[in-house]
Amino acid sequence: MVSVGLFAPNTTVNASLFSEEVALGSVATSQNGTLSLEISAEQLGADTHTVLLRGTNEKNQEVIAYT
């Protein structure tokens, strides 16, 4: 599970998984700007992976977060 609190409240954040890019879809943030994303084992291979999240902050500036 990935939990992040960098984004504007009640917005949508796009999520992708990389070693080879896999779109995970969009995740809605809560009223305090946090989100949780659950990734299933079927979405992962044996490689090392990076989760990329792209959305906006409260000033409507683009935010890119990755793990």
URPEQUI-V491747 format. One record per backbone hydrogen bond with DSSP energy under -1.0 kcal/mol. CO is the residue of the C=O (numbers start at 1). NH is the residue of the N-H. E is the energy in kcal/mol with one decimal. If there is no record, write none. Layout:
# URPEQUI-V491747
CO:NH:E + CO:NH:E
This chain:
# URPEQUI-V491747
2:37:-2.5 + 4:35:-2.3 + 11:29:-3.0 + 13:27:-3.0 + 14:54:-2.5 + 15:24:-2.4 + 16:52:-2.8 + 17:22:-2.6 + 18:50:-2.5 + 22:17:-2.7 + 25:15:-2.9 + 27:13:-2.8 + 30:10:-1.9 + 30:33:-1.8 + 33:7:-1.2 + 34:30:-2.8 + 35:4:-1.9 + 37:2:-2.7 + 40:43:-1.4 + 41:44:-1.2 + 50:18:-3.3 + 51:67:-1.7 + 52:16:-2.4 + 53:65:-2.6 + 54:14:-2.6 + 55:63:-2.9 + 56:8:-2.9 + 57:60:-2.1 + 61:57:-2.1 + 63:55:-2.4 + 65:53:-3.3
